[in-house]
Amino acid sequence: MSAAQYTYEAMWSEEERTFIARVAEFPALEARGDNRGSSLRTLKSVVDAVVRDLTESGEEIPKPEQNGKKRGKGR
């Protein structure tokens, strides 16, 4: 399973003054960055590591949402 198959969104946080990326299938994971792209790249690296770890330990890996669309939001 590839990190690219999951559903991502990146939004600007006025409160934190940074972009925050989230992935629908792993609600506990998020990443911050100076721009939408950097927050998404960081999060995809984390998701890749988590998927590898789950695979190696024989645990269940969340399936990608059916629509499989990547979402990007922000200001």
N, C-alpha and C positions, 0 to 999 in steps of 0.2 A: 504494500500500500504506500502511495506517495503522498507527501504533505500537500502537493498541488491539487489533490482531489477534494480537499475539504473546502468549506464555505467560510470565507474571511470577510471582515469589514474593518475599516480604519476610520476613526472619527476624531475630530479635533476636540480636545477638552479645554475649554476656556479656563476652568478652575486650575488645572495642572499646567496649562500653557504648553501642551505637547499633543502629539497624535497618539492615540491608543488603538492598537489592533487587537481584535478578538476573533476566535474561531468557534463557530456554532457547535461543532461536535465535541469540543473540549472546553466547556464553559469556565473551567478554573484557570485556563491559560490566557494570558494577555501580554502584550509587549508595547513599549513606548519608544517613540522616536521623534526626531526633529521634523520629519516629513512623513507623509503617508507611506511612501515606498520603503523607507528604512524601518518603520514599525512593522510592516508586513513581512519584509525579508527576515527580520529578527524572529518574528513569531513562527514563520515557516521553518526556520532552523530548529527552533524549540520543538515544534510538532514533529519534525523528522526524527529528532533524538527520542522523543517520547514513544513514537511508533516503533522505532528500532528496539527500545527497551521492552516494550510490551510484547513484541514478537519474540525476542530472546527469552523472555520469562514465561512464554506460553499463555499470556493473558489475552483476553478479548480486546480487539481493536475496534473502536467505534467506526461504523460504516459512514461514508460520506452521505450528506443529505441528498435526497433524490434529485433535486434540481441541479445540484453541482455547480451553481453559479457563484462566481466570486463577486462580492459586493464591496464597493468602495465608497465611503461617505466622508464628507469633511467640508471644511470651509476654505 
